[in-house]
Amino acid sequence: MAQSNRAEIVIQATPEAVAQEGARRFARLAQESIASRGAFSVALSGGSTPRLLYKKLASLPVQGAIDWGKVHLFWGDERFVPLDDPESNFHSTQTGLLSQVPVPKSNVYPVPTSGVTPAQAAELYSQYLANFFSKPLPRFDLILLGLGPDGHTASLFPGQMDDPNPGNAAVAVVENAPKPPPLRLSLSLASINQAAHILFLVTGSDKAAIVRRVLQPDDGEALLPAQRVQPSDGAVVWLLDQAAAQDLDR
């Protein structure tokens, strides 16, 4: 284990081991949050690495270690497509996790993407969050994040906005994303930085260069979105496999 800019770096041998460790941490945080407050709020992520994690969460004994009736699931970002579209983060989570664990439908909060404009969807999701957390910005018990090869996280891309959190909004509309689909919604940086715990899941040798760029930057390099994830009162853990961590100075 190592520390980088207040973040903990945990390196596992394989993507499978990363998923197993992520599931262990998810279950532990769920138990702690439910014991202290009676609920566990999570913002989920899309992508292939989280899908491995969801498979672990759906397997016994991990599934049985979590009181799913008290787990509340949101999304850190979503593509502006119908929820049953293969591109939808909700759709991938539905097939890999939600259909496998006994979480009540009333505890699942997908981003509304049908019958509304992106701006209306962002407003609606902001309202869902405000109602649940009883404050304008959410404080999730856990946010799961990935890392793109350009340093983006959630759907916050470098160069997209001078201010990635305009007006301190909870949810941002992202237009002209550099990877398809171009229209997305994302938790704002302000929302992400309210979290109690943030877990980055990053695997694969194709991520090695950007992992080093983010975690061990050279002097004078501009901050990337993933580097701006610095919660004011929360913990950040980078869970990497050996391939993704291979360029880091140990």
DAZINOR-V550465 format. One record per residue. SS is DSSP state (A for helix, B for strand, O for the rest). PHI is phi as a letter, one per 30 degrees, with the letter a starting at -180 (NA if undefined). D_FIRST is the distance of its C-alpha to the first C-alpha in Angstrom with 1 decimal. Layout:
ss:SS phi:PHI d_first:D_FIRST
ss:SS phi:PHI d_first:D_FIRST
This chain:
ss:O phi:NA d_first:0.0
ss:B phi:b d_first:3.8
ss:B phi:c d_first:7.1
ss:B phi:b d_first:10.2
ss:O phi:h d_first:13.5
ss:O phi:i d_first:12.5
ss:B phi:c d_first:10.4
ss:B phi:c d_first:6.9
ss:B phi:c d_first:5.5
ss:B phi:b d_first:5.0
ss:B phi:c d_first:6.9
ss:B phi:c d_first:9.8
ss:O phi:d d_first:12.8
ss:O phi:b d_first:15.5
ss:A phi:e d_first:16.8
ss:A phi:d d_first:18.1
ss:A phi:d d_first:14.8
ss:A phi:d d_first:13.5
ss:A phi:d d_first:16.8
ss:A phi:d d_first:16.5
ss:A phi:d d_first:13.2
ss:A phi:d d_first:14.7
ss:A phi:d d_first:17.9
ss:A phi:d d_first:16.4
ss:A phi:d d_first:14.9
ss:A phi:e d_first:18.3
ss:A phi:d d_first:20.3
ss:A phi:d d_first:18.6
ss:A phi:d d_first:19.2
ss:A phi:d d_first:22.6
ss:A phi:d d_first:23.5
ss:A phi:d d_first:22.5
ss:A phi:d d_first:24.3
ss:A phi:d d_first:27.3
ss:A phi:d d_first:27.6
ss:A phi:d d_first:27.6
ss:A phi:b d_first:29.5
ss:O phi:i d_first:31.0
ss:O phi:a d_first:29.4
ss:B phi:b d_first:26.2
ss:B phi:c d_first:26.4
ss:B phi:b d_first:24.4
ss:B phi:c d_first:24.8
ss:B phi:d d_first:24.4
ss:O phi:b d_first:23.7
ss:O phi:c d_first:25.7
ss:O phi:j d_first:24.7
ss:A phi:d d_first:24.0
ss:A phi:d d_first:20.3
ss:A phi:d d_first:21.1
ss:A phi:d d_first:24.1
ss:A phi:d d_first:21.9
ss:A phi:d d_first:20.2
ss:A phi:d d_first:23.7
ss:A phi:d d_first:24.9
ss:A phi:d d_first:22.4
ss:A phi:d d_first:23.4
ss:A phi:d d_first:27.0
ss:O phi:c d_first:26.6
ss:O phi:d d_first:27.3
ss:O phi:d d_first:26.0
ss:O phi:e d_first:23.5
ss:A phi:e d_first:26.6
ss:A phi:d d_first:28.3
ss:A phi:d d_first:25.5
ss:O phi:c d_first:26.1
ss:O phi:d d_first:29.4
ss:A phi:d d_first:30.1
ss:A phi:d d_first:33.2
ss:A phi:c d_first:31.2
ss:B phi:c d_first:28.8
ss:B phi:b d_first:29.9
ss:B phi:c d_first:28.9
ss:B phi:b d_first:29.2
ss:B phi:b d_first:28.2
ss:O phi:d d_first:26.2
ss:B phi:a d_first:28.6
ss:B phi:a d_first:31.6
ss:B phi:d d_first:33.9
ss:O phi:d d_first:37.5
ss:O phi:b d_first:38.9
ss:O phi:e d_first:40.4
ss:O phi:d d_first:38.0
ss:O phi:c d_first:39.3
ss:O phi:d d_first:38.7
ss:O phi:e d_first:36.3
ss:O phi:d d_first:34.6
ss:O phi:d d_first:33.9
ss:A phi:d d_first:30.4
ss:A phi:d d_first:32.2
ss:A phi:d d_first:34.0
ss:A phi:d d_first:30.9
ss:A phi:d d_first:29.4
ss:A phi:e d_first:32.8
ss:A phi:d d_first:33.0
ss:A phi:c d_first:29.5
ss:A phi:b d_first:28.8
ss:A phi:d d_first:31.7
ss:O phi:d d_first:34.3
ss:O phi:c d_first:32.2
ss:O phi:b d_first:31.3
ss:O phi:d d_first:33.7
ss:O phi:d d_first:32.8
ss:O phi:d d_first:36.1
ss:A phi:e d_first:37.4
ss:A phi:d d_first:38.0
ss:A phi:c d_first:34.3
ss:B phi:c d_first:33.6
ss:O phi:b d_first:34.1
ss:O phi:d d_first:34.4
ss:O phi:d d_first:35.2
ss:O phi:d d_first:39.0
ss:O phi:b d_first:39.9
ss:O phi:b d_first:43.5
ss:O phi:i d_first:46.6
ss:O phi:b d_first:45.1
ss:O phi:d d_first:44.3
ss:A phi:e d_first:40.7
ss:A phi:d d_first:41.5
ss:A phi:d d_first:42.9
ss:A phi:d d_first:39.9
ss:A phi:d d_first:37.5
ss:A phi:d d_first:39.9
ss:A phi:d d_first:40.0
ss:A phi:d d_first:36.3
ss:A phi:e d_first:35.9
ss:A phi:d d_first:38.6
ss:A phi:e d_first:36.8
ss:A phi:d d_first:33.7
ss:A phi:d d_first:35.9
ss:A phi:d d_first:37.8
ss:A phi:d d_first:34.8
ss:A phi:c d_first:32.9
ss:O phi:h d_first:36.0
ss:O phi:a d_first:35.0
ss:O phi:d d_first:35.1
ss:O phi:c d_first:31.4
ss:O phi:d d_first:29.3
ss:O phi:b d_first:26.3
ss:O phi:d d_first:24.5
ss:O phi:d d_first:22.4
ss:B phi:a d_first:20.2
ss:B phi:b d_first:20.5
ss:B phi:c d_first:19.3
ss:B phi:b d_first:19.1
ss:O phi:c d_first:19.1
ss:O phi:b d_first:19.3
ss:O phi:d d_first:22.5
ss:O phi:d d_first:23.0
ss:O phi:c d_first:24.8
ss:O phi:j d_first:22.0
ss:O phi:d d_first:23.8
ss:B phi:b d_first:22.3
ss:O phi:h d_first:24.6
ss:O phi:c d_first:27.9
ss:B phi:c d_first:27.3
ss:O phi:c d_first:28.1
ss:O phi:d d_first:28.2
ss:O phi:i d_first:31.7
ss:O phi:d d_first:33.1
ss:O phi:b d_first:33.7
ss:O phi:d d_first:33.9
ss:O phi:c d_first:32.8
ss:O phi:d d_first:30.5
ss:O phi:b d_first:31.5
ss:A phi:d d_first:35.3
ss:A phi:i d_first:36.9
ss:A phi:h d_first:33.8
ss:O phi:d d_first:34.5
ss:O phi:d d_first:32.3
ss:B phi:b d_first:32.9
ss:B phi:c d_first:33.5
ss:B phi:d d_first:35.9
ss:B phi:c d_first:34.5
ss:O phi:c d_first:37.4
ss:O phi:h d_first:37.4
ss:O phi:e d_first:33.9
ss:O phi:d d_first:33.3
ss:O phi:b d_first:32.5
ss:O phi:d d_first:34.8
ss:O phi:d d_first:35.9
ss:O phi:d d_first:36.6
ss:O phi:c d_first:37.1
ss:B phi:b d_first:34.3
ss:B phi:b d_first:33.3
ss:B phi:b d_first:30.0
ss:B phi:e d_first:28.5
ss:O phi:d d_first:28.9
ss:A phi:d d_first:26.1
ss:A phi:d d_first:27.5
ss:A phi:d d_first:27.2
ss:A phi:e d_first:23.6
ss:O phi:d d_first:22.7
ss:O phi:c d_first:24.3
ss:O phi:d d_first:21.9
ss:O phi:d d_first:20.1
ss:B phi:b d_first:17.1
ss:B phi:b d_first:16.4
ss:B phi:b d_first:14.5
ss:B phi:d d_first:14.5
ss:B phi:c d_first:14.9
ss:B phi:b d_first:15.2
ss:O phi:b d_first:16.2
ss:O phi:j d_first:18.5
ss:A phi:d d_first:19.2
ss:A phi:d d_first:21.6
ss:A phi:c d_first:18.8
ss:A phi:d d_first:17.0
ss:A phi:d d_first:19.2
ss:A phi:d d_first:19.0
ss:A phi:d d_first:15.2
ss:A phi:d d_first:15.4
ss:A phi:e d_first:18.4
ss:A phi:d d_first:16.8
ss:A phi:d d_first:13.4
ss:O phi:b d_first:14.8
ss:O phi:d d_first:18.5
ss:O phi:d d_first:21.3
ss:O phi:e d_first:23.6
ss:O phi:i d_first:26.3
ss:O phi:d d_first:25.0
ss:O phi:d d_first:26.1
ss:O phi:d d_first:23.7
ss:O phi:c d_first:23.2
ss:A phi:e d_first:23.3
ss:A phi:d d_first:19.7
ss:A phi:d d_first:18.9
ss:A phi:d d_first:21.5
ss:O phi:d d_first:19.5
ss:O phi:b d_first:18.9
ss:O phi:e d_first:20.1
ss:O phi:d d_first:22.0
ss:O phi:b d_first:21.1
ss:O phi:a d_first:18.2
ss:B phi:c d_first:14.5
ss:B phi:c d_first:13.0
ss:B phi:b d_first:10.1
ss:B phi:c d_first:9.9
ss:B phi:c d_first:9.8
ss:B phi:c d_first:10.6
ss:B phi:c d_first:12.2
ss:A phi:e d_first:12.4
ss:A phi:d d_first:15.6
ss:A phi:d d_first:14.5
ss:A phi:c d_first:11.6
ss:O phi:d d_first:14.0
ss:O phi:c d_first:15.2
ss:O phi:d d_first:12.2
ss:O phi:d d_first:12.2
ss:O phi:c d_first:9.3
